Amino acid sequence: MELTHVELIKLLVSLAIGSAIGAEREYRSKSAGFRTIILITMGSTLFTIFSIQLGGLTSPERIASNIVTGIGFLGAGVIFREEERVNGITTATTIWVAAALGMGVGGGYFTICVIATVLVLCVLYGFILLEKRIDAFSRTRKYRIVCKYEQDALLRYEILFREYKLHAFKGQQSKRGEEITGNWIVRGTASNHKKLIPVLLKDERIIEFDF
């Protein structure tokens, strides 16, 4: 099979799409960066081209299903759990979209792939500003307070959360010797968290404070 002019254009377009998306991931120092995304888009394009040339055009669903299965394993590899958060989901979905775009380019759907790439870049670059604004209005933190055991020792901190307009969801509480430990998932604006934390840090009754 010889490389035709159209197939060369497909490879170059997939290279450009992968570069545009991969640059954003590389800029944010994600596990799947510049070269990885490029290879994903070009690999999907090549698989699609080869499938069409070898007769896969009569059953195009086989092309998509095999690529999606392979990309699923690759995307799962970048997802990991860190403390109470799951990281890597955005990178995994970016890998998934990059493969879809590469497959679309391989099938010759240039216009829709270019439009979709622009939309993906808008989400990755532009929507992060919206995400930060949402986070500023509703930020969730995990508070852990250890203090000397007294009657209603932890209750005063729940009252303090309410005074600073923060919604606290009580977690595990435990007593060891003369100390009692309280855990809360606290939700509220970033500014209210910022106001409360110095107050807790200055509280001499608190032995340990994690947030």
Secondary structure as UniProt FT lines:
FT   HELIX           5..27
FT   TURN            28..29
FT   HELIX           34..53
FT   TURN            54..55
FT   HELIX           56..58
FT   HELIX           60..76
FT   TURN            77..78
FT   STRAND          80..82
FT   TURN            83..84
FT   STRAND          85..87
FT   HELIX           89..106
FT   TURN            107..108
FT   HELIX           110..121
FT   HELIX           122..126
FT   HELIX           127..137
FT   STRAND          139..148
FT   TURN            151..154
FT   HELIX           155..163
FT   TURN            164..165
FT   STRAND          167..176
FT   TURN            177..178
FT   STRAND          179..188
FT   HELIX           190..201
FT   TURN            204..205
FT   STRAND          206..210
//
